[in-house]
Amino acid sequence: MNILAIGAHPDDIEFGCGGTLIKYARAGHNVDLFIATDGSFGGEPGTRRKEQQESAKSMGAREVFWGDFIDTEVTSSRQLIWKIDGVVQKVKPDIVFLNYHEDIHQDHRGVALAAISATRYVHEVLFFEVPTTYNFDPATFVDIEDVLDKKLHLLELHNSQIDKTRVRNLTILESAKSCATFRGFQGRVKYAEGFRSLRVLRKIS
């Protein structure tokens, strides 16, 4: 299968569905990433691009597509829809993962709403969560116990962002592990990633 993950900033995808993507890549599926911005508001853009490329390589992703939009100024514009649609046309994904639209960060909301339009013909579209997501109630879970360390390593590769949680004495690694523990409890496993579905088509024959 072809798997496309869409995120607003470098490291969004790793937090939300990094473990799931590792498992897809290990199973031999094609994994591609689309990142709308270079995260320049939260760090040096060249560094953040390099961190994202290194993380994608470690994940087993095939290619990183960059949207080149301005960090903190992303809206659900026709330009963004077209940019994502172009990647969708190239990748031809069977499954798309994207930021959830209920989020206190405007870039996450903008990317999510644009991606909903751009992926309207994709048969399976799932939302992931990041630390700024709210009202997120997943009904689909992926057991990531066997790849949790690998997922945390992906986040470690975003070294410039590890301590930027805006919570005292909390790293992004601790936040990701706590989230995986909670979603694992909900999914009745030790560690999991949780997803909300926009659309899931099942073909029965």
C-alpha positions in Angstrom: 0.0 0.0 0.0 0.9 3.7 -0.3 0.7 5.6 3.0 0.7 9.4 3.2 1.1 11.3 6.4 0.3 15.0 6.4 1.6 17.4 9.1 1.8 21.1 9.7 5.3 21.2 11.2 8.4 18.9 11.5 7.8 16.4 14.3 3.9 16.6 14.2 3.7 13.3 12.3 6.2 11.6 14.5 4.2 12.4 17.6 0.9 11.5 16.1 1.5 8.4 14.1 5.3 7.7 14.1 4.9 4.3 15.5 2.2 3.3 13.0 4.3 4.5 10.1 7.3 2.6 11.3 5.2 -0.6 11.3 3.9 0.1 7.8 7.4 0.7 6.5 8.7 -2.4 8.2 5.9 -4.4 6.6 7.1 -3.3 3.1 4.5 -0.5 2.4 5.5 2.8 0.9 5.4 5.7 3.4 5.6 9.4 2.3 5.3 12.6 4.3 4.0 16.1 3.5 5.1 18.9 5.8 3.4 22.2 5.3 6.0 24.4 7.0 9.6 24.3 8.0 8.8 25.1 11.6 10.8 28.3 11.4 8.8 30.0 14.2 10.0 27.3 16.6 13.6 27.0 15.5 16.2 27.5 12.7 14.5 26.4 9.5 17.6 24.7 8.1 18.0 22.7 11.3 14.4 21.7 11.4 14.4 20.5 7.8 17.5 18.5 8.4 16.0 16.9 11.6 12.9 16.0 9.6 14.8 14.4 6.8 16.9 12.3 9.3 13.7 11.3 11.1 12.0 10.3 7.8 15.0 8.2 6.9 15.0 6.5 10.3 11.3 5.8 10.0 11.7 4.2 6.6 9.8 6.8 4.7 10.3 7.1 0.9 10.1 10.9 0.4 9.4 14.1 2.3 7.3 16.7 0.4 7.5 20.3 1.7 4.7 22.8 1.4 6.9 25.8 2.0 4.2 27.7 3.8 5.0 30.2 6.6 5.0 28.8 10.1 2.1 30.2 12.2 0.4 31.7 9.1 -1.2 28.5 7.5 -4.8 28.8 6.6 -7.1 26.4 4.7 -6.5 28.2 1.4 -7.0 27.1 -2.2 -3.2 27.2 -2.5 -2.7 24.7 0.3 -5.5 22.4 -1.0 -3.8 22.4 -4.4 -0.4 21.7 -2.9 -1.7 18.7 -0.9 -3.8 17.5 -3.8 -0.7 17.5 -6.0 1.1 15.2 -3.5 -2.0 13.0 -3.3 -2.0 12.7 -7.1 1.6 11.7 -7.1 1.6 9.3 -4.2 -1.9 7.8 -4.8 -2.3 6.9 -1.1 -4.5 4.0 0.1 -4.4 5.6 3.6 -3.8 9.2 4.7 -3.0 10.3 8.3 -3.4 14.0 9.1 -3.6 16.5 12.0 -7.0 16.7 13.7 -8.9 19.9 13.0 -9.8 20.7 16.7 -6.6 22.1 17.8 -5.4 25.3 19.6 -2.7 25.9 17.0 -3.9 27.6 13.9 -1.5 25.8 11.5 -2.9 22.4 12.6 -6.4 23.6 12.0 -5.6 25.0 8.6 -3.7 22.0 7.4 -6.4 19.6 8.6 -9.2 21.5 6.9 -7.3 21.8 3.6 -6.3 18.1 3.7 -9.9 17.1 4.3 -10.7 18.7 0.9 -7.6 17.4 -0.8 -8.2 13.8 0.3 -11.9 13.7 -0.6 -11.4 10.7 -2.9 -9.0 8.7 -0.6 -10.8 5.6 0.8 -9.2 5.7 4.3 -8.4 9.0 6.1 -7.5 9.0 9.8 -6.8 11.9 12.1 -3.9 11.8 14.6 -3.3 13.9 17.7 -0.5 16.2 18.9 -0.1 17.9 22.3 -2.3 20.9 21.2 -5.2 18.8 20.0 -8.5 18.8 22.0 -11.8 16.9 21.9 -9.9 14.0 20.5 -11.8 10.7 21.1 -10.2 7.9 19.1 -12.0 4.7 18.2 -9.1 3.1 16.2 -5.9 2.1 17.9 -2.5 0.7 16.7 -0.5 -1.3 19.2 3.0 0.2 19.1 4.6 -1.6 22.1 7.2 -3.2 19.9 8.2 0.1 18.3 7.8 2.6 21.1 11.5 3.0 21.5 11.9 3.6 17.8 9.1 6.2 17.8 10.8 8.0 20.7 14.1 7.9 18.7 12.3 9.7 15.8 11.4 12.5 18.2 14.9 12.5 19.6 16.1 13.3 16.1 14.1 16.5 16.3 16.7 17.5 18.9 15.9 21.2 18.7 12.4 20.6 19.9 12.8 18.1 22.7 12.3 20.6 25.6 9.9 22.9 23.8 6.7 21.6 25.4 5.9 24.9 27.3 5.4 22.6 30.4 8.1 22.9 33.0 10.4 19.8 33.3 8.5 17.9 30.6 10.1 16.8 27.4 8.4 15.9 24.2 9.6 12.3 24.8 7.8 12.1 28.1 4.7 13.6 26.6 4.7 11.1 23.8 5.2 8.1 26.1 2.4 9.3 28.4 0.1 9.7 25.5 1.0 6.2 24.2 0.3 4.8 27.7 -3.1 6.4 27.9 -4.1 5.3 24.4 -2.8 1.9 25.1 -5.0 1.6 28.1 -8.0 2.6 26.0 -7.0 0.1 23.3 -6.3 -2.6 25.9 -2.6 -2.9 25.1 0.5 -1.4 26.9 1.3 1.3 24.3 -0.8 2.5 21.4 -1.5 5.4 19.0 -5.1 6.4 18.7 -6.9 7.7 15.6 -10.3 9.2 14.6 -11.6 8.3 11.2 -12.9 10.8 8.6 -13.6 7.9 6.3 -12.9 4.2 6.2 -14.1 2.1 3.2 -14.1 -1.7 3.7 -14.4 -3.8 0.6 -16.0 -7.2 1.3 -15.9 -9.9 -1.4 
